[in-house]
């Protein structure tokens, strides 16, 4: 007994001592700070170059709601500011040392930042989120303009701000104090007139918008007195604008002591404009003899230039006259082939002398390069540059940002989320840096183990003759002294320590390390790209862009349909050393390589622009990213776009993995028909054998969607084969989860699968609590109109509710409605969920408890103590399966969380930790002992101490030692996945969202590896000393024994 207690104590203290030390940072973990893909749909959020003193920055707002600045020399992050998810960025506006942002619904919040450091200078709430008016596009109806001083001077000092919010209110704020000087609200606050642009002169402020007419929009202009906000004039300009938020450009020409603005718009292919004067009585002008499809503000409209583009015709550069009276065509780019015009982007910039430059960037199919045509006001001929852009690796070019000081450079954003910078110092451009921002939008990820070093070569030599094997082994024997030397060095110096880098710096071969820490993460993104990430250092091993199949081919009209790929699941169908493959592999080189090389399948849906939806399978070699589908030409496996197999001509309802030797992917279409991948005689036979025992839940929508009376329900399904109706198995409903009328399904949460090392828990009184192990369990989260949330643990076979909890909804951001923000994880017999409790009046939080986040730990056992019903092997229809004992305990948690997971190990022997990503940008590991629901609410008895139970404390303290992300700011984590290493003690943890973070944790300590502090030389010398002592004393012992025998006789 004492020995058992001592062993438990050693493990406990070892686990507590296993904390990340400073020397391990960046060795056992890595962190990738990302920004998100730039928002290029509007000029107010798109990337811009900005000069602050002698330094230059690239500013951008991203789809991940981040405002960031990059160093243009190397692409590193200068600073970033992450906005709340409900507080969407509408635009950012730069003026010297200050950057101003407007965010939230209708421009609810105004902020100012230091341009060089990103420090927040001021923040002002203009209205609540509930009072905000939503527009589409989002940036419409809100804008910030820096006011011109009333005297027209250009002296230093902060300028006043003119802020348009909710599409009808303009406020002037003092640049020095932040106080409002005046405010004007449109008398017509209905949706008929929406203002979206503001321009300031020394005398007047012009507010430009549109009013809705029957078939189009009409330009509406109001002029206000600059000092008082008094209305000077208000006119509705005779016009017809189809897309006012994309086909209206505000132009100006800054000459000494004068601003000459014009508003330009596109009307029936003709560019029209009107000068902005206080009386607004001047006539509308037009650019004669010019028809265009689009007018584009490339960032130089404040210098009097914009671009007029028409497919199959020259691209015109339009210039505003010096006196501001008209707009005329001033220069042009030559016509490019129509098939290259689909990937065209424009950008503009100004040098230190005020000269304007306009760049046109497009992909040339003929040259197989990207072409930059650079037009400037100081050169007669257009300059042309080329750079080796690869569409098959990065997609198409969506946006271009140009700077010409000190040297011409472009920053491009692509359809796959890549951001690149190219120097145009020479005709052949040079890439300066590359950022894979698409990784900030990972939709699915999975760990895959790597083969051992040289295992492929060794297996490839199976079948060689005796002479060949003997010759090979004699050659390999030459390395024996080198191996022995390094083995002794590693043994005595601890160079195989867990905190050492697992991948050699000069290693180009993908192979695992001795502990299995080096693996690959296959990560697919929302931007149509899949990556292989090395877990040892976070570097990208390979990446492939998804092809669209028939949707990227030209139709009869010569246009490409287009679309997108959404990834639903990633499955490892041929893991390292898969048993099914080994049994069938012949002793040939090809068969051995097939056994060794792991493969993954990505289940995706292709949403074509013509509304057609197909389910597409991508089958990839993990080590190279090559397409391993049968029948693919060798030249296309690793080159070009990654094409898939159209598995279902329709949308996907559900996909799951058949856990047997065939490792087939099972998919259900809209008619609940079963499709397999790979679909062959072997997988069909395996599925037919497993079909009688299959049962799974589905989320279905009932009611009338068009009338808004639809709701989502949970139904259970099994499969059967009716040869008279179909040659495929079809799923049929077996049960429905009964929910209250006002409650609807939010999401289904599958249980985490893994090996079970223990079937029960032995208590201090020698009785046993047997775990309720039902592999058919799953979780369901619901929401209702009454402000409550539901949590259910359900048996998928017959729909029995094993556990249920009613929880309060979370109010969230100020002014937003209540939402169900419940996170849960279910593994073996253990359930942990997290929610916010603010319903004190109802008694949920308790009259003596404060509002806050709660974490509840639930354990489920079979019946009573020592009552075993053998749940792992029992049918769900057995009545004994309903005898479940639930033990639960609630704790106060200091933070909200965005993701939750449990650690996983090879055999399930190691204790499981809960891994959570919190709203304060940290990743924490919480010990199971801390969340044990059996913790006594008094001093533990001797028996409870023997079980290592500690006294219950309702508060889980905010201990920084539990932060496995230590000082990293890991922002907006959406999901956490874990994988076992070869060491039973260690689990790999990968957290992804805006940022990427990977580390290793050992919940029970590294009991299977000697620590770095272990004195290995002393052990060696001790053993050698013992050997010498034995050798020295052995003759003496022999003589003594011999003498004893003589005397005994």
Protein Blocks (a to p, Z undefined) as FASTA:
>chain_A
ZZmmmmmmmmmmmmmmmccdfklgoklpccdddebjadfkbfklmccdddehjbccdddd
dfkopacdddfknopafbdcdddfklccfbdcdehjbccddedehhlaccdddfklopaf
bdcdfbdfklpccdddfkgoiacdddddfklpacecdddddddeehlaccdddfklopaf
bdcddfblcfkbccfbdcddfkbccdddddddfklccdddddddfklopafbdcdddddd
fblmlmcccdddddehiacddddddeehiacdddddfklpaccdddehiacfbdcdehia
mnopacdddehiacddddddfklpaccdfbdcddddfklmmmccddddddfkopacdddd
dddfklopacdddddfkbfbdcdddddddfklnopafbdcddfbfbdcdddddfkopacd
ddfkbmbdcdfbdcdfklmmcfbdcddddddehklmmmmmgoiafklmmmmmmmmmmmmm
mmmmmmmmmmmnopmgfkbcfbdfklcbdcddfkomaccdddddfkopacdddfknopaf
bdcdddehjmlpccfkopafbpadddfbdcdfbcghiaklmmmpccdfklmmmmmmccdd
dddddddfklpacdddddddfklopafbehiafklmmgcjdddddfbgcddfbdcddddf
kopaddddfkopacdddddfklmmmmmmmmmmgccdddddedjfknopaccddddddddd
dfkloccdcdddfbdcdddfkbccfbdcdddddddfbfbdcdfkopacdddddfkbccdd
dddfkopacdddddfknopafbdcdddddebjghiacddddddddehjbccdddddfblm
nomnopkbccddddddddddehiehiaehlmlpcfklmklmmccddddddddfbdcfbdc
ddddfkomaccddddddfkopacdddfklmomkbccbdcdfklmmnopacddfbacddfk
lmmnlmaccehifbdcddddfblkbccdddddjbccdddddfkopfkbccfklcfklmmm
mmmmmmmmmmmmmmmmmmmmmmmmmmmZZ
